[in-house]
């Protein structure tokens, strides 16, 4: 994995985490926290979507959508755990 791939990975994670923070209102962790949420969300969606047979496509926009959906799932789970 080259430095360009890592930079793109971090940018996609940051965008996905930021979007997920907007979608799940009132729940954000700052820039670094949102990047981590976005990256973990991408991993969650990467495991969950093939299991469910869902395919969004390829490309940077599909990666952002994919990661955002996973990050939203993660934020909702965190919110449920914090309320319990």
C-alpha positions in Angstrom: 0.0 0.0 0.0 1.5 3.3 -1.1 1.4 6.6 0.6 -1.2 7.8 -1.9 -3.5 4.9 -0.9 -3.2 5.7 2.7 -4.0 9.4 2.2 -7.1 8.5 0.1 -8.1 5.9 2.8 -7.8 8.6 5.5 -9.7 11.2 3.4 -12.5 8.7 2.6 -12.7 7.8 6.3 -12.8 11.5 7.4 -15.6 12.3 4.9 -17.6 9.2 5.9 -17.2 9.9 9.6 -18.2 13.5 9.1 -21.3 12.6 7.1 -22.2 9.9 9.6 -21.9 12.5 12.4 -24.3 14.7 10.5 -26.7 11.9 9.8 -26.8 10.7 13.4 -27.5 14.1 14.8 -25.7 15.3 17.8 -23.1 12.6 17.7 -19.6 13.5 16.6 -16.1 12.8 17.9 -14.1 15.6 16.3 -11.9 15.3 13.2 -9.7 12.4 14.4 -12.6 10.6 16.0 -14.7 10.9 12.9 -11.8 9.6 10.8 -11.6 6.6 13.1 -15.4 6.1 13.0 -15.3 6.3 9.2 -12.5 3.8 8.9 -14.1 1.3 11.3 -17.4 1.9 9.5 -15.8 1.0 6.2 -14.6 -2.2 7.8 -18.0 -3.0 9.2 -19.7 -2.3 5.9 -17.0 -4.3 4.1 -17.9 -7.3 6.2 -21.6 -6.8 6.4 -22.5 -5.9 2.8 -21.1 -9.0 1.1 -22.8 -11.2 3.7 -26.1 -9.5 2.9 -25.4 -9.6 -0.9 -25.4 -5.8 -1.3 -23.1 -4.2 -3.8 -22.9 -0.4 -4.2 -20.3 -0.4 -6.9 -16.7 0.8 -7.3 -15.0 4.2 -7.2 -14.4 6.9 -4.7 -18.1 7.9 -4.3 -19.1 4.3 -3.7 -16.4 4.0 -1.1 -17.6 7.1 0.7 -21.2 5.9 0.6 -20.1 2.4 1.7 -18.0 3.8 4.6 -20.8 6.3 5.6 -23.4 3.6 5.9 -21.0 1.5 8.1 -20.1 4.5 10.2 -23.8 5.3 10.7 -24.4 1.7 11.9 -21.4 2.1 14.3 -22.6 5.4 15.7 -26.1 4.0 16.2 -24.6 1.1 18.1 -22.5 3.4 20.2 -25.5 5.5 21.0 -27.6 2.4 22.0 -24.7 1.2 24.3 -24.3 4.6 25.9 -28.0 4.9 26.7 -28.1 1.4 28.3 
